[in-house]
Amino acid sequence: MDTNAILTTKQDLTNRPCYRRFVDTFNQKCFNINQHTYAFNKLNTFVNICQQLTDSNDVTIAVEHLEMSCAKLGTKQAHFEAIL
């Protein structure tokens, strides 16, 4: 995958099941999208990733990586929100 393209382009969404999995996982495990507008503005990245992933096994692997990244972030996020 071209990382630059994923971060900077705006592709049309056709892989909705993949996108839904990413958004739901991100919302539940990383940041509540309704409370973090910065995170809301980055959802297009999930569109771009999903447009590259055509195999459901690849989607599952990618979502698991997102969950692991969010788990690592969890402690930092809790600390950050506590000092606000």
N, C-alpha and C positions, 0 to 999 in steps of 0.2 A: 504494500500500500504506500502511496505517496503521501507522506505526513503533511507536507506543505499544502497539498490539494485538500486534504481532509480538514485542515484548520482554516483555510481561506476561501474555499469555493462554496457556492450555494447551489447544491444539486436538488433536483426534484425528488420528492419522496415517493417511491413505489414499493418499498419493502416495509410496509406498515407493521407487520408482526415483530420484526426485528427492532424497529424504532420504539415500539411500545414497551418491549422488554428492557431496552436501554433506559428509557425515560422512567419507567416504574422502578427499576433497580436504583437508578441515580437518586430519584426522589425519596425512596425508602431507606437507602443505605448511606447516601452521601449528604445531600442537602435537600431540605424541603424547598422545592422550586418556588412555591408561593411566597416563601419568606426570604429567599435569596435571589434578587433580581439579576445579579451578575450570572448566576448559574442558569437562570432562565434564558438569558441572552446567548448562551453557549449551546443550546440544544441542537442547533443546526449541525454541529459537529457529529452528533449521533446520526443525523440524516445521511451525512457524507460517509460515515463508517458503514452504515447499513446498505448503502448503495454499492459498496465494494464486497460485502459478504453475501454470497448467494447460497451457501451451504448452511443448513441449520446447525450442524455440528460446529462450524466456525463461529456462528452467532453465540452458541452456548459457551464456547471457550472465551470469547471476547467479553461476554457478560460476567463470567466468573472472574476474569481479570479485573473488571470494573469493581466487582464486589470486594476483591482483595485490596485494591487501591483505596476504596472507601473505608475499609476496616482499618487500614494503616492511618488514614486521615482522621478517623473517629476520635482518637485521643486528642489530637491537635485541635480539631474543631471544637470539642467540648471545652478545652482550655481557653480557646479564643473567645467563645461565646460567654464563658464565665467572667472574663475580664471586661466585657462590654457592659 
